[in-house]
Amino acid sequence: MVTYSDLDLPDAPKLARNITWFARALRAAGLPIGPGRVIEAIRAVEAVGFTERRDFYWTLHACFVSRRAEREIFDQVFRLYWRDPRLMEQMMSWLVPSVRGTHEERIAKPAERRAAEALLDGAQSEPPDLPEDDGEETRIETDAARTISEEERLRHLDFEQMSGDEMARARRMLSRLTLPVAPLPSRRTIASELGAQPDWRRTMRGAMRRGGEVTRIATRTRRVRWPNLVALCDISGSMSSYSRAVLHFLHAVANAKGAGWAEVHAFTFGTRLTNVTRHLRHRDVDAALAAAGAEAQDWQGGTRIGESIVAFNRDWSRRVLGQGAIVLLITDGLDRGDPDRLDAAMRRLRLGARQVIWLNPLLRFDGFEPRARGIATMLPHVDMFRAGHDIASLEGLAEALASPNGSRPMSRV
């Protein structure tokens, strides 16, 4: 027999309606839920029953969650919808700006803002009554001197704290970014009328066609070549939000015309290394990242940085690190593996690349210090150490690569 004594449900006799509204909130938060799943969930609860919160939670979890990435969103929406007695106050505190007091403000966990927006959709207060039109023109003046545009606010908003709508707008901004790079001079030369080096062979061949008379001296100049961009993205639990945003950025770079890069290679790693380069070549960014997510089975899992870099050096470094490649390493560096193994892997990676750039979201904290063992091990082997937690940091990376001194040793920003 189904009992409701151990579960604080709103309006318990209308459980089917509550489950339906719960499914709508999950759908608004991004989960692909249709009417069929809602019917299955109602029938499952009716068949299984529940005597405690755990049974009810896992019954709905089995009906609505089909991928690892959906677990966190389901957990937050479930907690807010079914269990929290101060639901509206807590959600409004995440969505409405408030005055900071003497106590430290609790930052919303990942997916909490998306859950709050999904549950508050359509629950806003009614607009105030407008005064009747008296025939006179009403002029409203607004002082916008201290306001900040929405786009400027998104540029400095942490990827992990973005709501679903904010992340969608941020992705559109990322799709417009470019990552320019200067060409590399080659030892090979090509014929050029404006070259500074004389080409004696071509000069003598031309003279032989004219009976041995030298009428002009042919010249040549050095060729230029474009480097490869190789990105290694950490997709563990603490890095998944940042890596998704960076992969959107890399998709725009890989499909940009005239960007300058010879090739763009992308690898993801958590517990294992996965090559997702071919998926980024798809013109549609949603289809590209969906295929990349299906290829990488270790999203939001553990972290094995040392073993993943060893696998890259062994299987891929000779294929993709030629032509003066630049390596973009996106990770927080929190590795619990063997530090000697990580040190050797980073040393070999640095020897094979022209430049290693490390994007670490932990640099967003003002008091950050490289005290973690993994960070301290990796830091001596990188040329540039930069933050990678928002759009502004990625724009700063583009400016650093385009500047003449962008490849200065061990620059930290």
WOJOLIN-V799362 format. One record per run of one state. SS is the DSSP state (alpha for helix, beta for strand, coil for the rest). FROM is the first residue (numbers start at 1). LEN is the number of residues. Records with the same first field share a line. If there is no record, write none. Layout:
SS: FROM-LEN, FROM-LEN
//
This chain:
coil: 1-11, 29-6, 49-4, 65-3, 84-3, 96-16, 121-29, 156-3, 162-2, 176-8, 192-5, 199-1, 209-10, 226-3, 235-5, 256-8, 270-3, 276-1, 281-4, 296-9, 316-1, 321-5, 331-8, 353-2, 360-1, 365-8, 380-4, 387-4, 403-8, 413-1
alpha: 12-17, 35-14, 53-12, 68-16, 87-9, 112-9, 150-6, 159-3, 164-12, 200-9, 240-16, 277-4, 285-11, 305-11, 317-4, 339-14, 361-4, 373-7, 391-12
beta: 184-8, 197-2, 219-7, 229-6, 264-6, 273-3, 326-5, 355-5, 384-3, 411-2
//
